[in-house]
Protein backbone atom coordinates (compact mmCIF):
# COMPACT_ATOMS: atom_id res chain seq x y z
CA UNK A 1 0.00 0.00 0.00
CA UNK A 2 2.85 2.37 0.82
CA UNK A 3 4.40 1.83 -2.62
CA UNK A 4 1.07 2.59 -4.33
CA UNK A 5 0.87 5.94 -2.53
CA UNK A 6 4.50 6.92 -3.08
CA UNK A 7 5.03 10.07 -5.12
CA UNK A 8 7.83 12.07 -6.69
CA UNK A 9 8.09 15.77 -7.38
CA UNK A 10 7.79 16.90 -10.99
CA UNK A 11 7.73 20.43 -12.37
CA UNK A 12 6.08 22.31 -15.18
CA UNK A 13 5.68 26.01 -15.98
CA UNK A 14 3.24 26.42 -13.09
CA UNK A 15 5.56 24.93 -10.49
CA UNK A 16 5.93 21.68 -8.56
CA UNK A 17 3.44 18.83 -8.58
CA UNK A 18 3.36 15.47 -6.84
CA UNK A 19 2.87 12.59 -9.26
CA UNK A 20 2.77 8.83 -8.64
CA UNK A 21 6.35 7.64 -8.22
CA UNK A 22 6.00 4.87 -10.81
CA UNK A 23 4.25 7.02 -13.45
CA UNK A 24 5.97 8.09 -16.64
CA UNK A 25 3.76 11.15 -16.96
CA UNK A 26 4.63 14.38 -15.19
CA UNK A 27 3.24 17.53 -13.65
CA UNK A 28 1.12 18.80 -16.56
CA UNK A 29 -0.62 15.45 -16.90
CA UNK A 30 -1.24 15.21 -13.14
CA UNK A 31 -2.80 18.68 -13.13
CA UNK A 32 -5.18 17.55 -15.88
CA UNK A 33 -6.01 14.36 -13.95
CA UNK A 34 -7.12 16.56 -11.05
CA UNK A 35 -8.84 19.15 -13.26
CA UNK A 36 -10.98 16.78 -15.31
CA UNK A 37 -12.53 13.98 -13.20
CA UNK A 38 -15.47 13.83 -15.63
CA UNK A 39 -15.86 10.36 -17.13
CA UNK A 40 -14.19 7.06 -17.87
CA UNK A 41 -13.81 7.91 -21.58
CA UNK A 42 -10.22 7.85 -22.85
CA UNK A 43 -8.57 8.28 -26.24
CA UNK A 44 -8.59 4.94 -28.09
CA UNK A 45 -5.53 2.94 -29.08
CA UNK A 46 -5.48 4.20 -32.67
CA UNK A 47 -5.26 7.82 -31.54
CA UNK A 48 -2.46 7.12 -29.05
CA UNK A 49 -0.61 5.16 -31.74
CA UNK A 50 -0.87 8.09 -34.18
CA UNK A 51 0.31 10.48 -31.48
CA UNK A 52 3.31 8.26 -30.82
CA UNK A 53 4.10 8.10 -34.53
CA UNK A 54 4.08 11.89 -34.80
CA UNK A 55 6.53 12.22 -31.91
CA UNK A 56 8.77 9.49 -33.34
CA UNK A 57 8.92 11.01 -36.82
CA UNK A 58 9.34 14.52 -35.41
CA UNK A 59 12.43 13.43 -33.47
CA UNK A 60 13.90 11.76 -36.56
CA UNK A 61 13.31 14.80 -38.76
CA UNK A 62 14.55 17.29 -36.19
CA UNK A 63 17.74 15.27 -35.84
CA UNK A 64 18.16 15.10 -39.63
CA UNK A 65 17.73 18.88 -39.79
CA UNK A 66 20.42 19.35 -37.14
CA UNK A 67 17.94 20.77 -34.64
CA UNK A 68 18.04 17.96 -32.08
CA UNK A 69 20.99 16.09 -30.61
CA UNK A 70 21.31 12.63 -32.18
CA UNK A 71 21.57 10.87 -28.83
CA UNK A 72 18.46 12.56 -27.46
CA UNK A 73 16.60 11.94 -30.70
CA UNK A 74 17.36 8.21 -30.62
CA UNK A 75 16.08 7.95 -27.05
CA UNK A 76 12.91 9.83 -27.99
CA UNK A 77 12.39 7.61 -31.01
CA UNK A 78 12.77 4.46 -28.92
CA UNK A 79 10.38 5.74 -26.26
CA UNK A 80 7.88 6.90 -28.90
CA UNK A 81 8.02 3.47 -30.52
CA UNK A 82 6.89 1.98 -27.21
CA UNK A 83 3.90 4.33 -27.32
CA UNK A 84 3.21 3.24 -30.89
CA UNK A 85 3.40 -0.41 -29.85
CA UNK A 86 0.98 0.07 -26.95
CA UNK A 87 3.51 -0.69 -24.22
CA UNK A 88 2.74 2.56 -22.41
CA UNK A 89 -1.03 2.76 -22.89
CA UNK A 90 -1.68 2.72 -19.15
CA UNK A 91 0.17 6.05 -18.90
CA UNK A 92 -2.44 7.85 -21.02
CA UNK A 93 -4.78 8.61 -18.16
CA UNK A 94 -6.68 11.72 -19.22
CA UNK A 95 -10.39 12.19 -19.69
CA UNK A 96 -11.79 13.03 -23.12
CA UNK A 97 -13.58 15.99 -21.52
CA UNK A 98 -10.55 18.23 -21.02
CA UNK A 99 -8.97 21.27 -22.59
CA UNK A 100 -10.59 21.78 -25.98
CA UNK A 101 -7.31 21.85 -27.87
CA UNK A 102 -6.20 18.51 -26.44
CA UNK A 103 -3.12 20.22 -24.96
CA UNK A 104 -3.37 18.03 -21.87
CA UNK A 105 -3.11 14.86 -23.95
CA UNK A 106 -0.29 16.27 -26.08
CA UNK A 107 1.62 17.04 -22.87
CA UNK A 108 0.70 13.59 -21.54
CA UNK A 109 2.49 12.12 -24.57
CA UNK A 110 5.43 14.55 -24.28
CA UNK A 111 5.96 13.73 -20.60
CA UNK A 112 5.60 9.96 -20.98
CA UNK A 113 8.03 9.87 -23.90
CA UNK A 114 10.48 12.24 -22.19
CA UNK A 115 10.57 10.25 -18.95
CA UNK A 116 10.90 6.93 -20.74
CA UNK A 117 13.71 8.46 -22.84
CA UNK A 118 15.33 9.67 -19.61
CA UNK A 119 15.43 6.07 -18.40
CA UNK A 120 16.86 4.85 -21.68
CA UNK A 121 19.67 7.38 -21.28
CA UNK A 122 20.36 6.19 -17.74
CA UNK A 123 18.57 9.01 -15.95
CA UNK A 124 15.66 9.02 -13.53
CA UNK A 125 12.07 9.89 -14.31
CA UNK A 126 11.73 13.64 -13.97
CA UNK A 127 15.45 14.23 -14.49
CA UNK A 128 14.84 16.34 -17.61
CA UNK A 129 17.74 14.90 -19.59
CA UNK A 130 15.06 14.83 -22.23
CA UNK A 131 12.66 17.74 -21.83
CA UNK A 132 8.99 17.20 -22.76
CA UNK A 133 8.66 20.64 -24.39
CA UNK A 134 12.14 21.51 -25.56
CA UNK A 135 12.91 18.12 -27.09
CA UNK A 136 9.84 15.86 -27.55
CA UNK A 137 7.56 18.72 -28.62
CA UNK A 138 10.22 20.57 -30.65
CA UNK A 139 8.73 22.21 -33.76
CA UNK A 140 5.22 21.32 -32.69
CA UNK A 141 2.18 22.67 -30.89
CA UNK A 142 -0.83 20.89 -29.44
CA UNK A 143 -2.79 22.99 -31.92
CA UNK A 144 -1.32 21.19 -34.93
CA UNK A 145 -0.37 17.84 -33.36
CA UNK A 146 -3.81 16.91 -31.98
CA UNK A 147 -5.76 17.54 -35.21
CA UNK A 148 -3.04 15.72 -37.13
CA UNK A 149 -3.32 12.70 -34.83
CA UNK A 150 -7.09 12.82 -35.27
CA UNK A 151 -6.81 12.82 -39.05
CA UNK A 152 -4.18 10.07 -39.20
CA UNK A 153 -5.91 7.73 -36.77
CA UNK A 154 -9.25 8.05 -38.57
CA UNK A 155 -7.66 7.77 -42.02
CA UNK A 156 -5.84 4.56 -41.08
CA UNK A 157 -8.88 3.10 -39.28
CA UNK A 158 -10.97 3.59 -42.41
CA UNK A 159 -8.25 2.05 -44.57
CA UNK A 160 -7.39 -0.94 -42.40
CA UNK A 161 -10.72 -1.68 -40.68
CA UNK A 162 -13.85 -0.15 -42.14
CA UNK A 163 -13.28 -0.45 -45.89
CA UNK A 164 -12.35 -4.17 -45.65
CA UNK A 165 -15.44 -4.80 -43.49
CA UNK A 166 -17.63 -3.07 -46.06
CA UNK A 167 -16.01 -5.01 -48.89
CA UNK A 168 -17.01 -8.22 -47.10
CA UNK A 169 -20.57 -7.01 -46.58
CA UNK A 170 -20.87 -5.91 -50.20
CA UNK A 171 -19.67 -9.33 -51.38
CA UNK A 172 -22.20 -11.09 -49.15
CA UNK A 173 -25.03 -8.92 -50.46
CA UNK A 174 -23.97 -9.47 -54.07
CA UNK A 175 -23.84 -13.23 -53.48
CA UNK A 176 -27.40 -13.11 -52.18
CA UNK A 177 -28.41 -10.98 -55.16
CA UNK A 178 -27.23 -13.74 -57.48
CA UNK A 179 -28.79 -16.48 -55.34
CA UNK A 180 -32.16 -14.71 -55.16
CA UNK A 181 -32.37 -13.45 -58.76
CA UNK A 182 -34.84 -16.14 -59.83
CA UNK A 183 -37.23 -15.27 -57.00
CA UNK A 184 -39.95 -12.96 -58.31
CA UNK A 185 -42.07 -11.20 -55.69
CA UNK A 186 -44.28 -8.18 -55.24
CA UNK A 187 -42.47 -4.86 -55.04
CA UNK A 188 -43.52 -2.26 -52.52
CA UNK A 189 -43.70 1.52 -52.72
CA UNK A 190 -45.22 3.60 -49.90
CA UNK A 191 -45.56 0.26 -48.04
CA UNK A 192 -48.19 -0.71 -50.64
CA UNK A 193 -48.05 -3.37 -53.33
CA UNK A 194 -46.27 -2.31 -56.50
CA UNK A 195 -45.14 -4.02 -59.70
CA UNK A 196 -43.12 -7.25 -59.39
CA UNK A 197 -39.44 -7.19 -58.58
CA UNK A 198 -36.84 -9.89 -58.18
CA UNK A 199 -35.64 -10.50 -54.65
CA UNK A 200 -32.15 -10.49 -56.13
CA UNK A 201 -32.75 -7.00 -57.51
CA UNK A 202 -33.57 -5.76 -54.02
CA UNK A 203 -30.32 -7.22 -52.74
CA UNK A 204 -28.45 -5.76 -55.68
CA UNK A 205 -29.74 -2.39 -54.49
CA UNK A 206 -28.40 -3.05 -50.98
CA UNK A 207 -24.99 -4.01 -52.37
CA UNK A 208 -25.01 -0.81 -54.42
CA UNK A 209 -25.62 1.25 -51.30
CA UNK A 210 -22.57 -0.27 -49.62
CA UNK A 211 -20.42 0.15 -52.74
CA UNK A 212 -21.28 3.82 -52.88
CA UNK A 213 -20.73 4.15 -49.14
CA UNK A 214 -17.20 2.85 -49.65
CA UNK A 215 -16.71 5.32 -52.47
CA UNK A 216 -17.72 8.19 -50.17
CA UNK A 217 -15.30 6.94 -47.53
CA UNK A 218 -12.46 7.03 -50.01
CA UNK A 219 -13.27 10.68 -50.57
CA UNK A 220 -13.33 11.12 -46.78
CA UNK A 221 -9.81 9.69 -46.71
CA UNK A 222 -8.71 12.44 -49.08
CA UNK A 223 -10.11 14.99 -46.62
CA UNK A 224 -8.31 13.35 -43.71
CA UNK A 225 -5.00 13.04 -45.57
CA UNK A 226 -4.57 16.83 -45.34
CA UNK A 227 -3.04 17.56 -41.92
CA UNK A 228 -2.33 20.66 -39.85
CA UNK A 229 1.19 19.71 -38.77
CA UNK A 230 3.63 22.55 -39.36
CA UNK A 231 1.28 25.37 -38.42
CA UNK A 232 2.28 25.25 -34.73
CA UNK A 233 0.35 27.71 -32.54
CA UNK A 234 -1.90 29.68 -34.91
CA UNK A 235 -1.00 28.49 -38.41
CA UNK A 236 2.01 30.72 -39.02
CA UNK A 237 4.57 27.96 -38.43
CA UNK A 238 6.44 29.90 -35.78
CA UNK A 239 9.24 27.90 -34.07
CA UNK A 240 9.35 25.13 -36.66
CA UNK A 241 11.66 24.45 -39.60
CA UNK A 242 10.05 25.09 -43.03
CA UNK A 243 10.82 21.50 -44.11
CA UNK A 244 9.69 19.90 -40.85
CA UNK A 245 6.03 19.12 -41.62
CA UNK A 246 6.62 17.92 -45.18
CA UNK A 247 9.35 15.53 -44.08
CA UNK A 248 7.39 14.24 -41.08
CA UNK A 249 4.35 13.64 -43.32
CA UNK A 250 6.49 11.63 -45.73
CA UNK A 251 7.61 9.39 -42.88
CA UNK A 252 4.08 9.09 -41.49
CA UNK A 253 2.86 8.09 -44.94
CA UNK A 254 5.46 5.34 -45.15
CA UNK A 255 4.70 4.08 -41.65
CA UNK A 256 0.96 3.79 -42.31
CA UNK A 257 0.94 2.90 -46.01
CA UNK A 258 -1.40 5.81 -46.74
CA UNK A 259 -0.83 9.24 -48.28
CA UNK A 260 -0.55 12.02 -45.69
CA UNK A 261 0.38 15.57 -46.67
CA UNK A 262 0.82 18.97 -45.08
CA UNK A 263 -2.03 21.36 -45.76
CA UNK A 264 -1.38 24.27 -48.11
CA UNK A 265 -3.49 26.52 -45.87
CA UNK A 266 -2.62 26.13 -42.20
CA UNK A 267 -5.01 28.84 -41.10
CA UNK A 268 -8.08 26.87 -42.16
CA UNK A 269 -6.57 23.59 -41.00
CA UNK A 270 -6.14 24.77 -37.41
CA UNK A 271 -9.12 27.07 -36.99
CA UNK A 272 -11.63 24.49 -38.26
CA UNK A 273 -12.42 20.80 -38.25
CA UNK A 274 -14.23 21.03 -41.58
CA UNK A 275 -12.38 18.04 -43.04
CA UNK A 276 -13.41 15.90 -40.08
CA UNK A 277 -17.03 17.06 -40.27
CA UNK A 278 -17.02 16.09 -43.94
CA UNK A 279 -15.53 12.67 -43.17
CA UNK A 280 -18.10 12.14 -40.44
CA UNK A 281 -20.77 12.98 -43.00
CA UNK A 282 -19.67 9.97 -45.04
CA UNK A 283 -19.96 7.79 -41.92
CA UNK A 284 -23.39 9.26 -41.23
CA UNK A 285 -24.54 8.50 -44.79
CA UNK A 286 -23.22 4.95 -44.45
CA UNK A 287 -25.26 4.60 -41.26
CA UNK A 288 -28.37 5.75 -43.11
CA UNK A 289 -27.71 3.08 -45.75
CA UNK A 290 -27.09 0.33 -43.22
CA UNK A 291 -30.20 1.19 -41.25
CA UNK A 292 -32.29 1.06 -44.43
CA UNK A 293 -30.89 -2.35 -45.33
CA UNK A 294 -31.25 -3.73 -41.80
CA UNK A 295 -34.83 -2.51 -41.49
CA UNK A 296 -35.79 -3.92 -44.90
CA UNK A 297 -34.42 -7.29 -43.86
CA UNK A 298 -36.33 -7.11 -40.59
CA UNK A 299 -39.55 -6.39 -42.46
CA UNK A 300 -38.96 -8.97 -45.20
CA UNK A 301 -38.39 -11.58 -42.49
CA UNK A 302 -41.30 -10.46 -40.32
CA UNK A 303 -43.79 -13.06 -39.17
CA UNK A 304 -43.05 -15.79 -39.92
CA UNK A 305 -46.79 -16.36 -40.38
CA UNK A 306 -48.51 -13.05 -39.66
CA UNK A 307 -45.91 -10.84 -41.37
CA UNK A 308 -44.32 -10.50 -44.79
CA UNK A 309 -42.16 -13.58 -44.35
CA UNK A 310 -40.48 -13.49 -47.76
CA UNK A 311 -37.08 -14.31 -46.32
CA UNK A 312 -35.95 -16.40 -43.39
CA UNK A 313 -33.28 -14.95 -41.11
CA UNK A 314 -30.73 -17.11 -39.31
CA UNK A 315 -31.92 -18.05 -35.82
CA UNK A 316 -29.05 -16.96 -33.57
CA UNK A 317 -30.73 -16.86 -30.15
CA UNK A 318 -34.12 -17.29 -28.43
CA UNK A 319 -36.24 -14.20 -28.94
CA UNK A 320 -38.38 -14.12 -25.86
CA UNK A 321 -38.24 -14.98 -22.17
CA UNK A 322 -41.98 -15.73 -22.17
CA UNK A 323 -42.91 -16.85 -25.71
CA UNK A 324 -41.34 -20.23 -26.50
CA UNK A 325 -39.99 -20.66 -30.02
CA UNK A 326 -39.94 -16.96 -30.83
CA UNK A 327 -36.90 -15.82 -32.81
CA UNK A 328 -36.15 -12.13 -33.33
CA UNK A 329 -34.02 -10.32 -35.97
CA UNK A 330 -31.47 -9.38 -33.33
CA UNK A 331 -28.46 -8.92 -35.61
CA UNK A 332 -30.35 -6.43 -37.77
CA UNK A 333 -31.56 -4.70 -34.61
CA UNK A 334 -28.00 -4.31 -33.35
CA UNK A 335 -27.04 -2.77 -36.70
CA UNK A 336 -29.81 -0.21 -36.31
CA UNK A 337 -28.61 0.70 -32.82
CA UNK A 338 -25.05 1.19 -34.07
CA UNK A 339 -26.40 3.42 -36.83
CA UNK A 340 -28.34 5.46 -34.28
CA UNK A 341 -25.16 5.95 -32.25
CA UNK A 342 -23.16 7.01 -35.32
CA UNK A 343 -25.88 9.46 -36.35
CA UNK A 344 -25.74 10.92 -32.86
CA UNK A 345 -21.96 11.03 -33.08
CA UNK A 346 -22.26 13.01 -36.30
CA UNK A 347 -24.38 15.56 -34.47
CA UNK A 348 -21.70 15.76 -31.77
CA UNK A 349 -19.00 16.21 -34.42
CA UNK A 350 -21.07 18.83 -36.22
CA UNK A 351 -21.49 20.84 -33.02
CA UNK A 352 -17.82 20.29 -32.21
CA UNK A 353 -16.81 21.42 -35.67
CA UNK A 354 -18.56 24.77 -35.34
CA UNK A 355 -16.59 25.46 -32.12
CA UNK A 356 -13.70 26.96 -34.02
CA UNK A 357 -13.04 30.35 -32.47
CA UNK A 358 -10.60 32.46 -34.45
CA UNK A 359 -7.37 30.39 -34.76
CA UNK A 360 -8.30 27.14 -33.00
CA UNK A 361 -11.09 24.66 -32.50
CA UNK A 362 -11.84 23.97 -28.84
CA UNK A 363 -13.72 20.66 -29.01
CA UNK A 364 -11.03 18.48 -30.56
CA UNK A 365 -10.89 15.69 -27.95
CA UNK A 366 -14.61 14.84 -28.10
CA UNK A 367 -14.61 15.11 -31.90
CA UNK A 368 -11.64 12.74 -32.16
CA UNK A 369 -13.22 10.28 -29.73
CA UNK A 370 -16.61 10.16 -31.45
CA UNK A 371 -15.11 10.01 -34.95
CA UNK A 372 -13.00 6.97 -34.04
CA UNK A 373 -15.90 5.39 -32.16
CA UNK A 374 -18.09 5.71 -35.26
CA UNK A 375 -15.49 4.01 -37.43
CA UNK A 376 -14.98 1.24 -34.89
CA UNK A 377 -18.71 0.60 -34.40
CA UNK A 378 -19.45 0.54 -38.12
CA UNK A 379 -16.53 -1.82 -38.73
CA UNK A 380 -17.67 -4.33 -36.12
CA UNK A 381 -21.32 -4.03 -37.09
CA UNK A 382 -20.69 -4.52 -40.82
CA UNK A 383 -18.62 -7.63 -40.12
CA UNK A 384 -21.24 -9.05 -37.78
CA UNK A 385 -24.14 -8.23 -40.10
CA UNK A 386 -22.43 -10.06 -42.93
CA UNK A 387 -21.34 -13.12 -40.93
CA UNK A 388 -24.35 -13.66 -38.70
CA UNK A 389 -27.22 -12.47 -40.85
CA UNK A 390 -26.68 -11.82 -44.55
CA UNK A 391 -24.80 -15.00 -45.43
CA UNK A 392 -27.48 -17.15 -43.77
CA UNK A 393 -30.57 -15.56 -45.36
CA UNK A 394 -32.96 -17.86 -47.22
CA UNK A 395 -35.82 -17.02 -49.55
CA UNK A 396 -39.23 -18.50 -48.75
CA UNK A 397 -42.01 -19.30 -51.23
CA UNK A 398 -44.32 -16.66 -49.77
CA UNK A 399 -43.21 -13.79 -51.98
CA UNK A 400 -43.60 -15.77 -55.20
CA UNK A 401 -46.99 -17.12 -54.18
CA UNK A 402 -48.38 -13.61 -53.74
CA UNK A 403 -47.32 -12.22 -57.12
CA UNK A 404 -50.38 -13.46 -59.02
CA UNK A 405 -52.65 -11.94 -56.38
CA UNK A 406 -50.95 -8.55 -56.54
CA UNK A 407 -53.10 -5.69 -57.82
CA UNK A 408 -50.23 -3.66 -59.23
CA UNK A 409 -49.61 -6.14 -62.03
CA UNK A 410 -52.48 -4.36 -63.77
CA UNK A 411 -49.77 -1.81 -64.65
CA UNK A 412 -48.73 -4.11 -67.50
CA UNK A 413 -52.23 -3.79 -68.99
CA UNK A 414 -52.17 0.02 -69.06
CA UNK A 415 -50.29 0.36 -72.41
CA UNK A 416 -52.79 -2.09 -73.96
CA UNK A 417 -56.21 -1.09 -72.56
CA UNK A 418 -55.42 2.36 -71.11
CA UNK A 419 -54.70 3.63 -67.61
CA UNK A 420 -58.32 4.23 -66.59
CA UNK A 421 -59.51 0.80 -67.73
CA UNK A 422 -56.61 -0.87 -65.95
CA UNK A 423 -57.41 1.11 -62.79
CA UNK A 424 -61.02 -0.09 -62.96
CA UNK A 425 -59.81 -3.68 -63.21
CA UNK A 426 -57.68 -3.18 -60.09
CA UNK A 427 -60.61 -1.70 -58.17
CA UNK A 428 -62.84 -4.60 -59.20
CA UNK A 429 -60.20 -7.14 -58.19
CA UNK A 430 -59.75 -5.45 -54.82
CA UNK A 431 -63.50 -5.38 -54.22
CA UNK A 432 -64.19 -8.98 -55.23
CA UNK A 433 -60.99 -10.67 -54.09
CA UNK A 434 -60.36 -11.93 -57.60
CA UNK A 435 -56.98 -11.67 -59.34
CA UNK A 436 -56.26 -9.14 -62.07
CA UNK A 437 -56.11 -12.00 -64.55
CA UNK A 438 -59.58 -13.24 -63.56
CA UNK A 439 -61.18 -9.80 -63.85
CA UNK A 440 -59.39 -9.14 -67.16
CA UNK A 441 -60.88 -12.33 -68.57
CA UNK A 442 -64.32 -11.04 -67.70
CA UNK A 443 -63.96 -7.37 -68.59
CA UNK A 444 -61.69 -7.35 -71.67
CA UNK A 445 -61.49 -9.08 -75.00
CA UNK A 446 -57.90 -10.18 -74.43
CA UNK A 447 -57.24 -13.86 -75.08
CA UNK A 448 -55.67 -16.18 -72.54
CA UNK A 449 -52.52 -16.22 -74.63
CA UNK A 450 -52.41 -12.41 -74.63
CA UNK A 451 -52.97 -12.28 -70.87
CA UNK A 452 -50.16 -14.79 -70.33
CA UNK A 453 -47.86 -12.59 -72.37
CA UNK A 454 -48.90 -9.27 -70.83
CA UNK A 455 -49.15 -10.45 -67.21
CA UNK A 456 -45.88 -12.34 -67.20
CA UNK A 457 -44.29 -11.14 -63.92
CA UNK A 458 -40.77 -11.94 -65.15
CA UNK A 459 -41.19 -9.44 -68.00
CA UNK A 460 -42.29 -6.82 -65.49
CA UNK A 461 -38.92 -7.04 -63.73
CA UNK A 462 -37.13 -5.85 -66.89
CA UNK A 463 -36.99 -2.48 -68.65
CA UNK A 464 -39.23 -1.90 -71.66
CA UNK A 465 -42.82 -1.28 -72.64
CA UNK A 466 -43.60 -5.00 -72.86
CA UNK A 467 -43.19 -5.22 -69.14
CA UNK A 468 -45.36 -2.16 -68.58
CA UNK A 469 -44.39 1.36 -67.50
CA UNK A 470 -42.98 2.16 -64.12
CA UNK A 471 -45.35 3.19 -61.35
CA UNK A 472 -44.87 5.43 -58.35
N, C-alpha and C positions, 0 to 999 in steps of 0.2 A: 504494500500500500504506500509506503514511504517513497519508493521509486516512482510510482505512478504520479505522485504529487510533486516530485522534484522539478525545479525550474532553473532556467539560466537567464541571464540578463542580455537582451538584445537591444539595439538602438536603431532608430530611424530619424527622419528630420524633425520629428516632434519630441524626441527624447527617448528615455529608457522604457523598456517594457519587459515584463516577465513572460517567458514562453516556456512550454513544456521542455524539459531538458533533452528529451530524445527526439524532438521535432526537428525537421529540416527547415521548416518555415521560420520566419523571424518576426520582428516587431510590427511591421505593417500588416501582415496577415493576422496576427493576434488581435490587433485593434479591430480589424474587420470582423473577426469571430465574435468579439464582444459587442460590436455595433449592430450586427445583423442576425439576431437569433430568431429568424422569421419562420423558416420551414426546414424540411429535410430534403429539399430539392438541391441537387448539385450538378455542375457541368458534367455531361457524359464523357465517356472514354474517348470518343472520336475528337471532341473539342480539345481535351487535354493533350491528346496525341498531336494535333495540329499545332497547338501552342508550343509543345516541345520541339517540333520540327522547325518552327520559325526561329526559336532561340538557337538551335543547333546550326542552322544555315547562316544565321546572322553572325555567329562567332567565327565560322569558317570564312565568310566573306570579309569581315572586319580584319581578320588576320591577313588574308590575301592582299587587302588594301593597305596593309602596314599600319592599321589603326589600333590593333590589339596585340599584345604580346603573345607569341606563339605558344608558350607554355600555359598561359592562362586560357587561351582559346581552346587548346586541346582538352584541358580539364572541364571547361564549360561544355564542349561538344560531348564528352563522355557522360557527364551528368545529364545533359539534355537528352541523350540517347536513352538513358534509363527512364526518363519521363515518357519518351516516345513508346518505349516497350511496356509501359504500365507498371514498372517496378516501384514507382513512387506515388501511385494513385492515392494512397491513404493520406498523403500530405496535402492534397487539394481539398481543403476543409470548408470552403466558403459557400455561403448560401447564394442561390441565384438572385434573390432579392437584396441587392447591394447597390453600391455606387453605379449609376447608370452607364458610365463609360466602361465598366469592367476593370477599372484601375486596380481594385483590390485583388482580382484574380490574376492580372498581369504581374503585380508585385508578389503574389503567392508563388507564381512560377519563377520569377527572378530570385526570390529568396531561397526557394528549395534548390534550384540549380546552383546558386552561389554557394550555399552551405555544403552541398554534396561535392562540389568542385573543391571547396576548401579541404575536405577530408581527403580527396584524391591527391591533393598536393601536400598532404601530411599535416595540415592545420586542423584546428578545432572548429566546430560549428560556431558561427558568430565571429570568427577571427578576422573576417574581411580581407583575407588574402585575395579572394575574388569578391568584388563588390556587386551587389544585386543591381544597382543603378549604373554605376560607372562602367562595368564590364558586361554583365549579362544583358542589360537593356541598352547597350551602346547603339546609337543611331536609330533608336526606336522610341515610340510613345505608346501608352495604352490606347491612345486614340486612333492609331493605325494598326496596332498589333491585334487588338480584340476583333475588329471587323474583318481583318484578314483571316484570323483563325476561324471565325464564323463561316466565311465564304469557303475556305479550303475544306473544313470538316464536312459541310453540307455537300459540296461538289463531289468529294470522294465517296461519301455515303450514297449519293445517287448513283454514281458510277459503279461502285463495288457491290451494293446491296439492292437498291430499289429497282434499277433497270433490269438486272438479271431476274429478279422475282417477277417483274411484269412480263418479261419474255416468256417465262414458264407459264404464267397464267394465259397469255395470248395463245401459246401453243395448245394448251389444254382446251381452250374455247374453240380454236380452229379445228381441233380433232373432233370435238363434239359437233361442230357445224357439218363436217363431212359425214359423220356417223348418222346424223339426224336429217340429212338432206332429202331422203325419200319420204319422210313423215310430213304429210300435208294436213294442216289444221286450220281452224278459223283464226284469222287475224283479229286484232282488237284495236280500235281507236276510241278515245273517250270512255274507255272501259266497256264499250259496246261492241257487238259483233261487227266485223268488217270482212272484206274479201279474203279469200284463203291465202295462206302464207305457208312456207315450209318451215318446220321447226329449225332446220339447219340454217335457214336464212336469218332467223332471229339470233341464233348463236353467232352467225357471221357478223351481225351488227355489234354484238357484245365484243367480239375479238377486235373489230374495227375501233371501238371506243378505247380499248387498251392500247392498240397500236398508236393511235393519235395522242393518247396520254403520254406514251413514251417519247413521242416526237416533241411534245411540249416540254418535257423534262430535259431533253437535249438542248433546247433553247435556254432553259433555266440554267443549265450548266455554263452556257456562254456568259450569262449574266454574272454568275458566281465566280467565273474565272478572272474577272477584273477585280483586283484587290487594292486596298488603300495603302499598303505598306510603302513607306518612303515619304509620306506626307507629314510624319511626326505629329506635332501638337495641333496645328490648325490647317494643315495642307500645304504649308510653304516649304516643308522639307528642312527646316532649321535643325542644325546639329546632326545632320546625316550626310554621308558622301553621296554625290550625284549618281554614282554607279551602284550604290548599295542595294536598292530595291530591285532593280533589274536583275542583278546577279543572284540575289536571294531567291527571286521568283524562278529563275532558271533551275536552281538546285531543288526548290520545292516541287517543280514540275517533274523533274527526274525521279525524285523520291516517291511521288504518288502516281506516276504514269498518267498524268492529266496535264493539260495546258493551263498554266497560271501566269498572269501577266500584270505588271504594274499599270494602274489606271493612267490615262493621259489627262485626267482632270481630278486632281486630289481634292479640290474644294468640294465637289459634289460627292466624292467617295467618302469623305469623312463627316460631312454635315447631314447626310441622308443614309437611309437604308433602302433606297428605292430598288436596288438590284435584288435584295432579299425579299422585299414585298412582292416583286414580280415572280421570283422563284416560288414563293409560297402560293402565289396564285395558280401556278401549274399543279402544285400538290392539291390545292383546293378543288380545281377542276377534275383532277383524277379521282378525288373522293366523291364528287358528284356522279361521275361515271360508275364507280364501283357500287355506290348505293343504288343506282338505277338497276344495275345488273343483279345485285343481290336481292333487291325487292321483287324484280321480275321472276327470279327463280323461286322465291318464297311463294309468290302468287301462283305460278305455273304448277308448283308442287302442292298447293293447298288442297285440303281434304283429309284423307284421300277419297272419301266418298261424297261428301257434301260440298266440296270445293271444285276448283278447276281440274286438278289432278292429271294434267297432261304429261308431267314428268314425275319421276320417283327419285327423291333425294336419298343419299346414303343415310342409313340409320346409325348414328354415332353414339347416342346415349338415350336413356329413357327420358321422355318429355314431361312427365308429370309425377308428382308425389302422391296423387290421389286417383288419377285415371290410368288404369293398367293398359299397357300396349300403346299408349300415345307416344308418338315420335315427333319432335319439333325441328324446324329448320335452323338449328342453333348456330351452325357455321355461318350461314348467311346473316343471321342476326348479329353475330360478333363483328362481321364486316361492317354492317350498318353503324354499329356503335363506334368503331374505329373512325369511320367517315365523319360521324358527328363530332368526335374529338378533334379531328384535323380541321374541320370547318371552323370550330371554335378557336383552334390555334391560329387559323388565318386571320380571324378577327383580332386576336391578341397581337399578331405581327403587324396588322394594318394600323392598329392604334399605336403600337410601338414605333412603327415607321414614321408616323407623323410627329413624333417627339424629337425631331431634329431642331434644336434651337441654335441659330447662327452657325457656328463651326463644328458642332458635334451633336450626335444623337445621344440621348440619355436614357434609353431603354434597351441597350444592347444585350445585357445578360439574359433577360426574359425572352427576347426575340431569338437569340441563339438557341436557348433551351427548347423553345416550342418548335422552332424550325427542325431541329434534329430529332425531336420526339415525333413529329409528323412523318419524317422520312422513315424512322425506325418502325413506327406502328404500321404504316402502309406496306413496308417490306414484309413484315411478319404476317400481316393479314392477307396479302396477295398470295404468299406461299401457302398459307393454311387453306385459303379458299380453293386454290387449285388442287391441293393434295387431298383434302378431306371432303370436298363437295363436288367440284366440277368434274373431276376424272371419274367419279362414281355415278354420275347422273344417268338415268335410263328413261327412255320414252315409253309412255303407256299407249294403249289403243284408244284412249278416251278422246283425244283431240281429233283423230282421224274419223272416229265414229260420228262426231258431231258436224262434220263438214257438210254433209248432204242436208242436214236440218237447218243450216245457217241461212238467214234471210238475206244477207248481203251478197250472196251469189247471184241475186237478181241483177247485180251490176253488169254482169256479162250479157244480159238481155237488152240493156239500154241502147246499144248501137243498132240493134236489130228491130226492136218494137217501139223505141222511144223511152225517154226518161219517165214521163208521167205514167205510161202504161206499165212499165216495170215497177214503179212505186206502188201502183194499185195492186199488182200481183203480190208484192211484199206485205202490204196491209192485209190482204185477203189471207195469205198464209199465216200471218201472225194471229189473225182473228180465229181461224179455223183449226190451227195446229197442223195443217198440212205442210208439205215441203213446197219450195218454189217450183220444183219440177212437176209436182202433182197439180198445182194450180195452173201452171203454164199449159199443161195438157188440156185443161178444161177451158181456158180463157183465150188461147191463141190457136192459130192454124199451123203452128210449127210441128213437124213430124218428130217421131221419137229419135230418129237418126240426127235430126237437126238439134234437138235438145241435148243429146249426148255430146255433140260437138261443142255447142255453145256453153253448156254447163259443166264442162270438164274442169274440175278444180285444178288439175296440174297446169293447164294452159293459163289459168288465172294467176299463177305464181310467176309468170314470165312477162316481160315487156311486150307491148303490141296491142293492136285493136282486137285481135282475135280473142285475147284473154279478157277484154273489157277494159274500160278506162279506169283510172285510179279514182278512189273515193276518199273523202275527208271525214 
